[in-house]
Amino acid sequence: MTTALERTDKPALSEADFIAGFHAIGEERYHHKHPFHQLMHDGQLTRGQLQAWALNRYYYQSHIPLKDAAILARSHDHTFRVAWRKRVLDQDGDGVTPGGIEKWLKLVEATGLPRIQAVTGEGILPGTRYAVQEYVHFVSTHSNLEAVAASLTELFARKLIALRLDRLREHYPWLSTGLDYFTGRLTQAPEDADFALAWVVRHARTREEQDAAHAALRAKCDILWAQLDALYFAYINPGWPPPGAFVPPEPVPQ
Amino acid sequence: MTTALERTDKPALSEADFIAGFHAIGEERYHHKHPFHQLMHDGQLTRGQLQAWALNRYYYQSHIPLKDAAILARSHDHTFRVAWRKRVLDQDGDGVTPGGIEKWLKLVEATGLPRIQAVTGEGILPGTRYAVQEYVHFVSTHSNLEAVAASLTELFARKLIALRLDRLREHYPWLSTGLDYFTGRLTQAPEDADFALAWVVRHARTREEQDAAHAALRAKCDILWAQLDALYFAYINPGWPPPGAFVPPEPVPQ
């Protein structure tokens, strides 16, 4: 699955153009544009649909430390590892302060689902599982440059999370006990993105490497987008979860 | 990703009950029930939607020899390998007689798409790629018993293919030059399924192994189903392909 770098005779992009390329990709492909998020932000999701979202996205959250550990496991750069391991700590916690996974379980509970359902993964959509596994697989089989570049969706996360926090509080006040994950990410995501972007800029020296870094961010956007596609298709329109998937406890409006 | 066999105190199923379990799973979960196929068989798909189907399913077809080679690569049973390699030959061909991949490319061409688009994979849905990669990954990380059991969707293939051949000829006569793949599978699928079922029955001796074999068939049904979910969502209802995906050349009726 490892992608051979495509040979090109084009000169390397300037740092400004290289960075602008990431932002252009985000503008086109980041999941802030997905209609599932638009319905969420407009207050049009039912509790059952939010349960399906929290349940399925837990599977993503729970795999982020595996993804980051796979990156750590392939880096021979001690300084990089020290910086990157922060992510595993942020998500797994330290046994005292809750990490991102625990905070997401609080969100699952705030929707009214038992945490055990998320932990066991019962009823998670196959489309969710395949997309998440693709992310772990991607970072395990591509260069660390591409793996770090794939994390750069965090460049766009703060804006989406700030909007989401506002709208969740406004439209779904019964979720208010479950929003710690997002308040944490308001500061973590920009810190992580700053480090990752500086590292990618420093290590993508040729045009081939720059193109591969841009492609990695596109691939990551696809992974996020596909998870919302699966949710939208199963739970919103036309609304048939595949055999064995979570069925919301209330009717889904058509 | 390897699944540990779940311990159970239940006795092994009789051969008849074990086999009946596969058929019950197929009845519930095989993709003959997916609404995409129902629209296809009712003659309600546009040429553009059939192009999207042929293009995306080519990605599945082209990965079947990789899946079967992964199974071969993990089997120490010479007799099994001799039997199983037939599948690689059936799909890849022998350089003279076309194999399944080449026949599927003829189907792609019959829909009006150039074969190069399928070969390069341009515009294939991310959801298709993730589901197909999951199949290769599944057989590479589970026991050969589970990998062979996953192939048992072929038990149900003949009936679906016979119906599909009838309906494609009836509703989409312009596809008639592209149907060799299906006529070939009318005999190959039952032969392959007979061998695989006999092998699975012989090698699943404990209830744990029998349960794992049933679970593998469920996992495979999910993989097939998820591919049609992705197609249905992108191209039928409500009809927005994700950024970068194939866009049919004619409007999709709502």
Interface residues (C-beta under 8 A of the other chain):
Chain A: M1 E28 R29 P35 P126 G127 R129 Y130 A131 Q133 E134 H137 R218 C221 D222 I223 W225 A226 D229 A230 Y232 F233 A234 N237 P238 W240 P242 P243 G244
Chain B: M1 E28 R29 P35 P126 G127 R129 Y130 A131 Q133 E134 H137 R218 C221 D222 I223 W225 A226 D229 A230 Y232 F233 A234 N237 P238 W240 P242 P243 G244
